[in-house]
Amino acid sequence: MSFKEMNLLIHFAKPVSIYDNYINRCTGRYCHCEVSIEMDAELLCVMIDSAISKAFAPAYLEKILKKIKSVKGKVHFCFYILLNDYVDIRFFNDLGDDFYNPNPEVYDTIEMYVESMELVKEYVEWNLCQLGRSYDLLRAICLFLPFTLRTEIPTKFFCSQLVMHSLKEIGWTTKQDINHMKPDDVYDWLTIKVNNNAKK
């Protein structure tokens, strides 16, 4: 499998369809963001097994590992957190009947090139270790205020914060406070980054 096939897909949900509610319509162009990746199921099993001993919810990873071991070929999966929920993983193929699939009517997607297999491994394992962590409601509310509560290593997340900290793990950094970025801010930052990379 080439690195191109394992690029990160950062999905930005518009406040339409399943996301159409009063709160989401007040957030901006986008009300939610998340990251998906497609890889060989056997490779994902290796990564899950490696992450279990370091994970926040090891029993949950063991349950996922058992599920993935029965799969042949590739799996397309997504790390995400929804309002007042917890960090989770979902699958876009035969492993589940997911109505949150990233279709273009609901989501805009930015594809980001990953430079090496080692970075892919770091990215996936970091996210696996966060599964089960709760929603950071207080910092999410602070997104609508001129200040935030700073933290270096969060123990809770909201959607764009989870995305930005996961990208930080593989060296994608910004001068902005990544604990104070709405999905719109993440989209704008990644768009500039993609355009700058294309010019190199």
C-alpha positions as a Markdown table, in Angstrom:
| # | Residue | x | y | z |
|---|---|---|---|---|
| 1 | Met | 0.0 | 0.0 | 0.0 |
| 2 | Ser | 1.4 | 3.4 | -0.9 |
| 3 | Phe | 1.5 | 6.4 | 1.4 |
| 4 | Lys | -1.0 | 8.2 | -0.9 |
| 5 | Glu | -3.6 | 5.5 | -0.1 |
| 6 | Met | -3.1 | 6.2 | 3.6 |
| 7 | Asn | -3.4 | 10.0 | 3.5 |
| 8 | Leu | -5.4 | 11.5 | 6.3 |
| 9 | Leu | -8.9 | 12.7 | 5.3 |
| 10 | Ile | -10.1 | 15.6 | 7.5 |
| 11 | His | -13.8 | 15.9 | 7.2 |
| 12 | Phe | -15.7 | 19.1 | 8.0 |
| 13 | Ala | -19.5 | 18.8 | 8.6 |
| 14 | Lys | -21.8 | 21.5 | 7.5 |
| 15 | Pro | -24.9 | 22.3 | 9.7 |
| 16 | Val | -27.2 | 20.3 | 7.4 |
| 17 | Ser | -28.9 | 16.9 | 7.4 |
| 18 | Ile | -28.0 | 15.0 | 10.6 |
| 19 | Tyr | -26.1 | 18.0 | 11.9 |
| 20 | Asp | -29.0 | 20.5 | 11.3 |
| 21 | Asn | -30.0 | 21.9 | 14.7 |
| 22 | Tyr | -30.0 | 25.3 | 16.3 |
| 23 | Ile | -26.7 | 24.9 | 18.1 |
| 24 | Asn | -24.8 | 23.7 | 15.0 |
| 25 | Arg | -26.2 | 26.5 | 12.9 |
| 26 | Cys | -24.6 | 29.1 | 15.3 |
| 27 | Thr | -21.1 | 27.7 | 15.1 |
| 28 | Gly | -20.1 | 28.9 | 11.6 |
| 29 | Arg | -19.6 | 27.3 | 8.2 |
| 30 | Tyr | -18.8 | 24.0 | 9.9 |
| 31 | Cys | -20.1 | 22.5 | 13.1 |
| 32 | His | -17.9 | 19.4 | 13.5 |
| 33 | Cys | -14.6 | 18.0 | 12.2 |
| 34 | Glu | -13.1 | 14.5 | 12.3 |
| 35 | Val | -10.3 | 12.5 | 10.6 |
| 36 | Ser | -10.5 | 9.2 | 8.7 |
| 37 | Ile | -8.0 | 6.9 | 7.2 |
| 38 | Glu | -8.0 | 3.8 | 5.1 |
| 39 | Met | -5.5 | 1.0 | 5.7 |
| 40 | Asp | -5.1 | -2.8 | 5.7 |
| 41 | Ala | -7.0 | -4.4 | 8.5 |
| 42 | Glu | -4.1 | -6.6 | 9.5 |
| 43 | Leu | -1.9 | -3.4 | 9.9 |
| 44 | Leu | -4.6 | -1.8 | 12.0 |
| 45 | Cys | -4.7 | -4.9 | 14.2 |
| 46 | Val | -0.9 | -4.5 | 14.9 |
| 47 | Met | -1.4 | -0.9 | 15.8 |
| 48 | Ile | -4.3 | -1.6 | 18.1 |
| 49 | Asp | -2.4 | -4.4 | 19.8 |
| 50 | Ser | 0.6 | -2.0 | 20.3 |
| 51 | Ala | -1.6 | 0.7 | 21.8 |
| 52 | Ile | -3.6 | -1.4 | 24.3 |
| 53 | Ser | -1.1 | -1.2 | 27.2 |
| 54 | Lys | -1.0 | 2.7 | 26.9 |
| 55 | Ala | -4.7 | 3.3 | 26.2 |
| 56 | Phe | -7.1 | 5.2 | 28.3 |
| 57 | Ala | -9.7 | 2.4 | 27.7 |
| 58 | Pro | -7.7 | -0.8 | 27.1 |
| 59 | Ala | -10.8 | -3.1 | 27.3 |
| 60 | Tyr | -12.5 | -1.1 | 24.6 |
| 61 | Leu | -9.4 | -1.5 | 22.3 |
| 62 | Glu | -9.4 | -5.3 | 23.0 |
| 63 | Lys | -13.1 | -5.3 | 21.9 |
| 64 | Ile | -12.2 | -3.4 | 18.7 |
| 65 | Leu | -9.3 | -5.7 | 18.0 |
| 66 | Lys | -11.5 | -8.8 | 18.2 |
| 67 | Lys | -13.8 | -7.2 | 15.6 |
| 68 | Ile | -11.1 | -6.2 | 13.2 |
| 69 | Lys | -9.4 | -9.6 | 13.3 |
| 70 | Ser | -12.3 | -11.0 | 11.3 |
| 71 | Val | -11.8 | -8.5 | 8.4 |
| 72 | Lys | -9.9 | -9.2 | 5.2 |
| 73 | Gly | -8.5 | -6.4 | 3.1 |
| 74 | Lys | -8.8 | -2.7 | 3.9 |
| 75 | Val | -10.9 | -0.8 | 6.5 |
| 76 | His | -11.9 | 2.8 | 6.4 |
| 77 | Phe | -12.2 | 4.2 | 9.9 |
| 78 | Cys | -12.7 | 7.5 | 11.7 |
| 79 | Phe | -11.7 | 9.0 | 15.0 |
| 80 | Tyr | -14.2 | 11.5 | 16.3 |
| 81 | Ile | -16.0 | 13.0 | 19.3 |
| 82 | Leu | -19.5 | 14.4 | 19.3 |
| 83 | Leu | -21.2 | 16.9 | 21.7 |
| 84 | Asn | -21.2 | 15.6 | 25.2 |
| 85 | Asp | -20.1 | 12.1 | 24.1 |
| 86 | Tyr | -16.7 | 10.5 | 24.3 |
| 87 | Val | -13.8 | 9.9 | 21.9 |
| 88 | Asp | -14.7 | 7.0 | 19.6 |
| 89 | Ile | -13.9 | 5.2 | 16.4 |
| 90 | Arg | -16.4 | 4.2 | 13.7 |
| 91 | Phe | -16.1 | 2.3 | 10.4 |
| 92 | Phe | -17.4 | 3.3 | 7.0 |
| 93 | Asn | -17.6 | -0.1 | 5.4 |
| 94 | Asp | -19.2 | -3.5 | 6.2 |
| 95 | Leu | -18.3 | -3.3 | 9.9 |
| 96 | Gly | -21.2 | -1.0 | 10.6 |
| 97 | Asp | -24.3 | 0.7 | 9.1 |
| 98 | Asp | -23.1 | 4.2 | 9.8 |
| 99 | Phe | -25.2 | 7.0 | 8.6 |
| 100 | Tyr | -22.4 | 9.5 | 9.4 |
| 101 | Asn | -20.4 | 8.4 | 6.3 |
| 102 | Pro | -18.5 | 11.4 | 4.9 |
| 103 | Asn | -20.7 | 12.1 | 1.8 |
| 104 | Pro | -20.0 | 15.4 | 0.0 |
| 105 | Glu | -23.5 | 16.8 | 0.6 |
| 106 | Val | -22.8 | 17.0 | 4.4 |
| 107 | Tyr | -19.0 | 17.2 | 4.5 |
| 108 | Asp | -16.1 | 19.1 | 2.9 |
| 109 | Thr | -12.9 | 17.1 | 3.0 |
| 110 | Ile | -9.2 | 18.0 | 3.0 |
| 111 | Glu | -6.7 | 15.3 | 2.1 |
| 112 | Met | -3.4 | 15.6 | 3.8 |
| 113 | Tyr | -0.2 | 13.8 | 2.7 |
| 114 | Val | 1.5 | 11.7 | 5.4 |
| 115 | Glu | 5.3 | 11.5 | 4.9 |
| 116 | Ser | 6.1 | 8.1 | 6.3 |
| 117 | Met | 4.6 | 4.9 | 7.7 |
| 118 | Glu | 6.1 | 5.8 | 11.1 |
| 119 | Leu | 4.0 | 9.0 | 11.2 |
| 120 | Val | 0.9 | 7.0 | 10.2 |
| 121 | Lys | 1.6 | 4.6 | 13.1 |
| 122 | Glu | 2.1 | 7.5 | 15.5 |
| 123 | Tyr | -1.1 | 9.2 | 14.4 |
| 124 | Val | -3.3 | 6.1 | 14.7 |
| 125 | Glu | -1.8 | 4.9 | 17.9 |
| 126 | Trp | -2.2 | 8.3 | 19.6 |
| 127 | Asn | -5.9 | 8.4 | 18.7 |
| 128 | Leu | -6.4 | 4.8 | 19.8 |
| 129 | Cys | -5.0 | 5.8 | 23.2 |
| 130 | Gln | -7.6 | 8.6 | 23.5 |
| 131 | Leu | -10.6 | 6.4 | 22.9 |
| 132 | Gly | -13.1 | 6.7 | 25.8 |
| 133 | Arg | -12.0 | 10.2 | 26.9 |
| 134 | Ser | -15.0 | 12.5 | 27.6 |
| 135 | Tyr | -16.1 | 15.7 | 25.9 |
| 136 | Asp | -14.6 | 19.0 | 27.0 |
| 137 | Leu | -17.7 | 21.1 | 27.3 |
| 138 | Leu | -16.2 | 24.0 | 29.1 |
| 139 | Arg | -13.5 | 24.6 | 26.5 |
| 140 | Ala | -16.0 | 24.1 | 23.7 |
| 141 | Ile | -18.1 | 26.9 | 25.2 |
| 142 | Cys | -15.0 | 29.0 | 25.5 |
| 143 | Leu | -14.7 | 28.9 | 21.7 |
| 144 | Phe | -17.3 | 31.6 | 21.6 |
| 145 | Leu | -15.4 | 33.8 | 24.1 |
| 146 | Pro | -12.2 | 35.8 | 23.6 |
| 147 | Phe | -10.3 | 33.6 | 26.1 |
| 148 | Thr | -9.8 | 29.9 | 26.8 |
| 149 | Leu | -8.5 | 27.6 | 29.5 |
| 150 | Arg | -5.0 | 26.7 | 28.3 |
| 151 | Thr | -3.6 | 23.2 | 28.6 |
| 152 | Glu | -0.6 | 21.3 | 27.2 |
| 153 | Ile | -2.0 | 17.8 | 27.5 |
| 154 | Pro | -5.8 | 17.6 | 27.5 |
| 155 | Thr | -7.6 | 14.8 | 29.3 |
| 156 | Lys | -10.9 | 15.8 | 27.6 |
| 157 | Phe | -11.6 | 16.9 | 24.1 |
| 158 | Phe | -14.0 | 18.6 | 21.7 |
| 159 | Cys | -13.9 | 17.8 | 18.0 |
| 160 | Ser | -11.5 | 20.4 | 16.6 |
| 161 | Gln | -9.3 | 20.1 | 19.7 |
| 162 | Leu | -9.0 | 16.4 | 19.1 |
| 163 | Val | -8.1 | 16.9 | 15.5 |
| 164 | Met | -5.5 | 19.5 | 16.2 |
| 165 | His | -3.8 | 17.6 | 19.0 |
| 166 | Ser | -3.7 | 14.5 | 16.9 |
| 167 | Leu | -2.0 | 16.5 | 14.0 |
| 168 | Lys | 0.4 | 18.0 | 16.5 |
| 169 | Glu | 1.5 | 14.4 | 17.4 |
| 170 | Ile | 2.9 | 14.0 | 13.8 |
| 171 | Gly | 4.5 | 17.4 | 13.7 |
| 172 | Trp | 1.8 | 19.6 | 12.0 |
| 173 | Thr | 1.9 | 22.7 | 14.1 |
| 174 | Thr | 0.3 | 26.2 | 14.1 |
| 175 | Lys | 1.0 | 29.4 | 16.0 |
| 176 | Gln | -2.7 | 29.4 | 17.0 |
| 177 | Asp | -3.8 | 28.0 | 20.4 |
| 178 | Ile | -5.0 | 24.6 | 19.3 |
| 179 | Asn | -7.3 | 24.4 | 22.3 |
| 180 | His | -9.2 | 27.5 | 21.0 |
| 181 | Met | -9.9 | 26.6 | 17.3 |
| 182 | Lys | -13.3 | 26.1 | 15.9 |
| 183 | Pro | -13.8 | 23.7 | 12.9 |
| 184 | Asp | -13.8 | 26.8 | 10.7 |
| 185 | Asp | -10.3 | 27.7 | 12.0 |
| 186 | Val | -9.0 | 24.2 | 11.4 |
| 187 | Tyr | -10.3 | 24.2 | 7.9 |
| 188 | Asp | -8.7 | 27.6 | 7.1 |
| 189 | Trp | -5.4 | 26.6 | 8.6 |
| 190 | Leu | -5.3 | 23.2 | 6.7 |
| 191 | Thr | -6.3 | 24.9 | 3.5 |
| 192 | Ile | -3.3 | 27.2 | 3.7 |
| 193 | Lys | -1.0 | 24.3 | 4.7 |
| 194 | Val | -2.1 | 22.3 | 1.7 |
| 195 | Asn | -1.7 | 25.2 | -0.7 |
| 196 | Asn | 1.8 | 25.9 | 0.8 |
| 197 | Asn | 2.8 | 22.3 | 0.4 |
| 198 | Ala | 1.6 | 22.3 | -3.2 |
| 199 | Lys | 3.9 | 25.2 | -4.0 |
| 200 | Lys | 7.0 | 23.4 | -2.8 |
